[in-house]
Amino acid sequence: MNSFIGTYEAKADTKGRLMLPAPLKKQMGGVVNDGFVLKRAVFQNCLELYPMAEWQILMEKVNKLNRFNKKNDAFIRRFTAGVKIVEVDNAGRFLIPKDLLAFSGISKQTVLASAVNIIEIWDKERYEKAIDDAAGDFADLAEEVMGQDDGGDGIS
C-alpha cells in the first residue's frame, strides 16, 4: 500500500489537464506507469485519484457484496458512477473528464491533498472552505476516532 504525504497546489488548463506536482510524482514512483482510477468522492465535492493497485484492492471488497441485496446494488451503482481510468502523459499530466470537472467545480486553481493511499483533488476555494468548516470540530473528531482506548498501540 502506498502512503502519500503532502498537500500541493496546481493549475488545471482549459482542457482540464492537471500536472502532478513533482514531489507527489516522486512519491508515486513506478505507480505512475500503472495508471489511475479517478472518481467522485463519497462525502465531498472533490475527486479521488486511486493508483490502479489500490483500486483493485477496493474492488475486491466491493465484489464480495451480494448484488441481489438492493442496498448493495444501489451502493455499487452510485460508488462507481463516473469512474474513469486516467493515465499520466510524458509531461506528467492527466486529463480530468468534463463530467468530473463539473462535479468537483474544478476550473483552474486546484489542491491535490494526500489521503493516506489516495489523492484528493479539489477546487482550491472548495478545499479551503472544507478545511475552515471542519476546523472547529476536528478536536472532537480526532478524540472520537483516534482517542479510544483499544489496548494501546501508543498512538497519542
N, C-alpha and C positions, 0 to 999 in steps of 0.2 A: 504494500500500500504506500502510495506517495503521501507525503505530508508537506504541503506548501506553506510558505511563510511570507507575509507582507501584504501591503495594500499599495497599489500603483495606479497612477493616472495615465490615461492615454486618450487620443483623439480618434474618433471614427471618421472616415472620409465620407464623401457624398454618396458613395456606392454601398456604404455600410461595412467597409473593410476596417478591421481593427488590428493593429500591430501588437503582438505580445511584447510587453516590456522586457528588455534584455535580462534583468535579474530573475524574472519569473521564468523566462525561456531556459535560462541556465539551470534552474532548479528542476525543470521538467526533463532535462537530458534527452535520452532516446525516446521518451514517451511522445515527444512532438511528432516523430515519424509514424507513430501508430494511428494517429488521428484522434478525433474527439467527438463526443456527442454534446450537442447544445440543446438545452430545453428550458422551458418556463420553470421558474421556481414555484414551489407549492405555496409558500406563505407570504411571499413578497413579489412586487412587480420588478423583478430582476431576472437575469438569466443565469443558468448554471452550466459550466463547462466541465464535462467529465472526461478524463483520459479514458480511452477505449477500455483498458483493463478494469478500471473502476466501474464503468458502465456494465461490463459483463458480470461483475460480482453482484451488482444491484439487480440485474435482470435474472440472475439465478434465484434470488429471493422472490422476485415478482412471479417468476414461472412456477413457483410452488403454490401460488394461490389457486384456489378452486374457482375456475371460470364459470361454474354453474351456480355460484353464490352471487346474487345480484349486486351486493355491495362491492365484492371483489372485482366483478366485471366493470362496474362503474368507475372504480378506482383506477384500474388499469387503463381504461379509455382516457380518463382525464389526465393521468400521470404521463402518458405517452403522447398527449396532444401536442402537436407542433415540434416533436423531436426531430432533430436534423443531425446528420453526420457532417462534420466540417474538418477540413484539412488545412494545415498551415503551409502557405506557399514558401518559395525560396527566400522571399523578403521578410518572412516572419509574420505574415498577415493571414487572417482568416476572415471569411465573409459571414456577416450576420444576416440571415434571410429577412426579408421585409416584414413578414408576419411577426417575427420575434423582435424586430426593432420596434414595431408598433406596440406590442405587449409591454415591453420594458420602458418605452418612452425614450430610448437612446436616440440622440440626434447627433451630438458631436463630442462633448466632454463626457468621458466615462471613468469609472473606477473599477479596477479589477482587484477583488479582495479575496484573499485566501480563506477557505472554509474547510480546513483540515485537508481532505483528499480531493476537493474540487475547487474551482474558482468561480466566484460570483461575479457577474458583470452587470454593473449598474449605470444608469444615467447619473452623472455626478450630483446634481441637485437632489434627486430622489435618495441617493446614498446618504448625503449629509443630513437630510431630513429624517431618515430612518434611524441614523445614529443619534441624532439630537432627541428624537421622540423616545428612544429607549434608554437614554442616559439615566433618568430618574428611577427607573425600575430595575436597572442592571444589578445593583447590590442585592436586592431581594431575589432576583432570578438566580444570581450566582450562588447565593446561600441555599436556595431550594434545589438547584441542580447538582452543585458540587459539594455542598456542605453537609451532606448526610453522612452519619457515622455508619459506615458499612464494613467495619472490621479493620479499617485504616490501611491505606496504602501510602500514607504520608503526604498526600496532596493537601495543600493548605492555601 
